[in-house]
Amino acid sequence: MVIEPVDKHLQTTGPLQIAVDVVQAGPGDICVTVASREAALAMPEINFVPVDLALVGVIDELALSNIDFDLKLKKGWNQYT
């Protein structure tokens, strides 16, 4: 399926991409995608699938909240990489 990545405000964030559709999504559906190794594992009935992007869920409802996060590292914490 040809997909268009969007942000949380449904604004386009990148170029069109090709994804394997394992959830039978339709045109206009907002979906959850996985990439890399997880995309290849999205089709369990096949041992090896040479894909890099897969649709694994369809969003039924989207609710946003304005929560501010404190992104400062606390003393003694290591940055996650």
Backbone bond lengths (Angstrom), bond angles and torsions (degrees), N, CA, C in turn:
res aa  C-N    CA-C-N  psi(-1)  N-CA   C-N-CA  omega(-1)  CA-C   N-CA-C  phi
1 M - - - 1.433 - - 1.526 107.85 -
2 V 1.299 116.53 143.05 1.459 122.10 175.26 1.525 107.19 -86.35
3 I 1.334 116.28 125.16 1.464 120.52 -178.23 1.521 110.49 -124.13
4 E 1.328 115.06 161.15 1.460 121.73 178.02 1.525 108.13 -126.94
5 P 1.325 119.06 113.22 1.468 121.35 -179.48 1.529 111.55 -63.38
6 V 1.338 115.91 139.85 1.465 121.56 178.50 1.522 109.32 -133.29
7 D 1.340 115.97 160.01 1.455 120.77 176.29 1.530 109.40 -92.06
8 K 1.350 116.76 -171.55 1.464 119.61 -177.02 1.530 113.27 -67.70
9 H 1.334 116.95 -14.32 1.468 120.64 176.63 1.524 111.14 -99.74
10 L 1.341 116.42 12.08 1.465 124.89 179.05 1.525 112.83 62.94
11 Q 1.340 116.24 30.11 1.458 122.02 175.01 1.526 108.17 -96.32
12 T 1.316 117.34 139.65 1.453 122.51 -178.72 1.530 110.87 -58.68
13 T 1.352 116.42 134.18 1.466 120.62 -178.67 1.523 113.33 -119.22
14 G 1.289 118.24 0.15 1.457 118.90 -178.83 1.515 111.65 -173.70
15 P 1.332 116.21 -176.83 1.461 120.55 -178.50 1.530 111.65 -74.32
16 L 1.322 115.73 166.41 1.458 121.15 175.24 1.517 109.66 -61.61
17 Q 1.336 116.17 145.96 1.458 121.68 -179.57 1.526 109.20 -134.29
18 I 1.327 115.85 162.75 1.455 122.20 176.38 1.519 108.06 -106.55
19 A 1.345 117.09 130.57 1.462 121.23 179.99 1.523 109.75 -133.95
20 V 1.321 115.94 148.09 1.458 121.86 172.78 1.523 107.21 -76.02
21 D 1.319 117.01 132.59 1.463 121.70 -177.54 1.525 109.44 -104.96
22 V 1.343 117.26 106.95 1.460 120.96 178.70 1.521 112.30 -103.25
23 V 1.341 117.71 3.15 1.470 121.41 -178.39 1.526 112.63 -117.63
24 Q 1.307 117.66 9.58 1.462 123.32 -179.07 1.531 112.25 52.74
25 A 1.325 116.02 51.26 1.465 122.21 177.53 1.523 109.05 -71.47
26 G 1.307 115.27 155.82 1.449 120.27 178.89 1.512 111.30 -116.22
27 P 1.322 116.90 172.85 1.464 120.42 178.45 1.534 110.81 -57.91
28 G 1.323 116.53 132.92 1.456 121.17 178.53 1.518 114.91 88.03
29 D 1.344 118.79 -8.40 1.460 120.96 178.13 1.525 110.38 -70.86
30 I 1.324 116.02 144.29 1.458 121.71 173.43 1.524 105.74 -94.89
31 C 1.329 116.47 124.87 1.463 120.64 -172.26 1.522 112.44 -125.24
32 V 1.325 114.99 160.05 1.458 123.39 172.17 1.518 106.68 -94.47
33 T 1.333 116.40 134.30 1.463 120.20 178.79 1.519 110.04 -118.99
34 V 1.327 115.02 155.30 1.456 121.83 171.14 1.518 107.10 -129.09
35 A 1.323 115.40 151.88 1.463 119.97 -177.44 1.521 110.43 -125.08
36 S 1.309 114.91 172.27 1.467 124.00 175.50 1.520 111.89 61.19
37 R 1.330 116.78 -135.17 1.468 122.89 -176.44 1.521 111.87 -59.20
38 E 1.331 117.42 -38.90 1.456 121.13 -179.31 1.524 111.29 -63.24
39 A 1.314 117.95 -33.47 1.458 121.17 177.85 1.524 110.60 -66.07
40 A 1.320 117.40 -39.28 1.464 120.89 178.20 1.523 111.46 -67.65
41 L 1.335 117.72 -28.17 1.463 121.56 179.62 1.529 112.79 -84.39
42 A 1.318 118.52 -4.32 1.462 121.98 -177.14 1.522 112.57 -69.56
43 M 1.320 118.04 -16.57 1.461 121.93 179.67 1.528 108.42 -114.81
44 P 1.332 118.34 84.91 1.464 121.60 -172.46 1.531 114.75 -67.24
45 E 1.319 118.36 -21.16 1.456 119.68 -177.70 1.526 113.20 -76.69
46 I 1.325 116.98 -9.43 1.463 121.94 178.75 1.528 107.94 -118.11
47 N 1.342 117.29 131.96 1.468 121.21 -175.56 1.522 113.81 -63.92
48 F 1.306 118.14 -46.85 1.460 120.18 -179.52 1.520 109.35 -134.81
49 V 1.317 115.96 123.99 1.456 121.56 178.86 1.518 107.68 -122.36
50 P 1.318 118.69 117.10 1.472 120.66 -178.67 1.532 112.07 -80.11
51 V 1.336 116.76 67.90 1.466 121.45 178.13 1.524 109.13 -121.77
52 D 1.320 116.13 158.24 1.459 121.06 -179.03 1.522 112.60 -121.50
53 L 1.343 117.90 -5.53 1.460 121.13 -179.94 1.523 108.80 -150.50
54 A 1.339 116.50 132.39 1.463 120.31 -179.16 1.524 110.42 -139.48
55 L 1.323 115.88 144.33 1.460 122.11 172.31 1.515 106.83 -86.75
56 V 1.340 118.01 123.36 1.461 120.88 -176.26 1.531 113.42 -121.02
57 G 1.313 117.88 -0.63 1.462 120.34 179.25 1.505 111.14 -165.29
58 V 1.336 115.24 150.70 1.463 121.79 176.51 1.523 107.38 -110.84
59 I 1.330 117.27 129.87 1.468 122.91 179.94 1.519 108.76 -79.85
60 D 1.335 116.75 120.87 1.461 121.02 177.21 1.517 112.00 -86.67
61 E 1.337 116.28 -35.48 1.460 120.68 -176.73 1.520 108.79 -145.44
62 L 1.323 117.17 139.99 1.453 122.14 -179.50 1.521 108.60 -127.62
63 A 1.333 117.03 119.60 1.464 122.33 177.69 1.520 108.15 -124.42
64 L 1.323 116.69 131.48 1.459 122.14 -179.88 1.515 110.18 -110.39
65 S 1.330 115.77 146.57 1.462 120.12 174.17 1.516 108.23 -131.50
66 N 1.299 116.61 153.03 1.460 121.57 -179.11 1.522 109.15 -96.34
67 I 1.327 116.15 81.08 1.459 121.65 178.99 1.522 107.99 -105.59
68 D 1.328 116.18 129.21 1.456 121.13 176.45 1.523 109.10 -91.91
69 F 1.313 116.31 135.18 1.452 121.77 179.28 1.521 109.31 -108.34
70 D 1.327 116.56 140.66 1.450 122.02 174.18 1.523 107.06 -88.24
71 L 1.336 117.31 106.04 1.446 121.56 -175.33 1.524 113.48 -93.88
72 K 1.321 117.83 10.04 1.464 120.77 178.60 1.525 109.29 -77.59
73 L 1.327 115.14 138.42 1.461 119.67 176.36 1.518 109.77 -76.00
74 K 1.310 116.26 134.52 1.459 120.36 177.12 1.519 109.26 -80.28
75 K 1.306 116.53 154.18 1.468 121.94 -178.11 1.541 109.80 -56.36
76 G 1.335 115.35 128.09 1.449 120.58 179.25 1.512 113.73 93.06
77 W 1.328 118.60 -9.14 1.468 121.43 179.33 1.517 109.53 -88.64
78 N 1.314 117.43 147.95 1.447 122.81 177.61 1.518 109.51 -103.22
79 Q 1.315 115.59 144.08 1.458 120.29 178.76 1.525 109.44 -69.36
80 Y 1.323 116.17 133.12 1.465 122.22 177.43 1.521 108.76 -76.88
81 T 1.329 117.36 131.87 1.458 120.59 179.83 1.506 110.53 -119.50
